[in-house]
Amino acid sequence: MPTITRLLALCLALVAGAVGAAETVNLNTASADAIAAGMVGIGPAKAREIVEYRQKNGPFKTVDDLRQIKGIGEKTLEKNRDRISTAAAH
């Protein structure tokens, strides 16, 4: 039994590590497809609006700037805060 418990613990640790290692979506560089795939509650049409906004207005300074896009409110922003960034490429 102890071996099964250790194996289960190892599997859970690996899954937790994989979930935690998920990459964030950079709002300033990601394609509409990547935005739609990486964000909760954002479909292809809204992702295209994000890209269009970026093209018209320049890069997002903060993730809170997403609220400038019609249909993206505080709830959507909070669901995605850990999934998105505006970091400059290194």
For each residue, the residues with C-beta under 8 A, 3 or more apart:
1: 4 5
2: 5 6
3: 6 7
4: 1 7 8
5: 1 2 8 9
6: 2 3 9 10
7: 3 4 10 11
8: 4 5 11 12
9: 5 6 12 13
10: 6 7 13 14
11: 7 8 14 15
12: 8 9 15 16
13: 9 10 16 17
14: 10 11 17 18
15: 11 12 18 19
16: 12 13 19 20
17: 13 14 20 21
18: 14 15 21 22
19: 15 16 22
20: 16 17
21: 17 18
22: 18 19 83
23: 38
24: 38 82 83 84 85
25: 30 34 35 38 39 83 84 85
26: 29 30 84 85 86 87 89
27: 30 35 50 54 59 60 63 66 84 85 86
28: 54 59 60 86 87 88
29: 26 89
30: 25 26 27 34 35 38
31: 34 35 51
32: 35 36 44 47 48 50 51
33: 36 37 44 47
34: 25 30 31 37 38
35: 25 27 30 31 32 38 39 42 47 50 51
36: 32 33 39 42 43 44 46 47
37: 33 34
38: 23 24 25 30 34 35 83 84
39: 25 35 36 42 47 80 83 84
40: 76 79 80 83
41: 76 79 80
42: 35 36 39 46 47 50 72 76 80
43: 36 46 47
44: 32 33 36 47 48
45: 48 49
46: 36 42 43 49 50 69 71 72
47: 32 33 35 36 39 42 43 44 50 51
48: 32 44 45 51 52
49: 45 46 52 53 69 70 71
50: 27 32 35 42 46 47 53 54 66 69
51: 31 32 35 47 48 54 55
52: 48 49 55 56
53: 49 50 56 57 68 69
54: 27 28 50 51 57 58 59 60
55: 51 52
56: 52 53
57: 53 54 68
58: 54
59: 27 28 54 86
60: 27 28 54 63 65 66 86
61: 65 86
62: 65 86
63: 27 60 66 77 80 81 84 85 86
64: 67 77
65: 60 61 62 68 86
66: 27 50 60 63 69 72 76 77 84
67: 64 72 73 74 77
68: 53 57 65
69: 46 49 50 53 66 72
70: 49
71: 46 49
72: 42 46 66 67 69 76 77
73: 67 76 77
74: 67 77 78
75: 78 79
76: 40 41 42 66 72 73 79 80
77: 63 64 66 67 72 73 74 80 81
78: 74 75 81
79: 40 41 75 76
80: 39 40 41 42 63 76 77 83 84
81: 63 77 78 84
82: 24
83: 22 24 25 38 39 40 80
84: 24 25 26 27 38 39 63 66 80 81
85: 24 25 26 27 63
86: 26 27 28 59 60 61 62 63 65
87: 26 28
88: 28
89: 26 29
90:
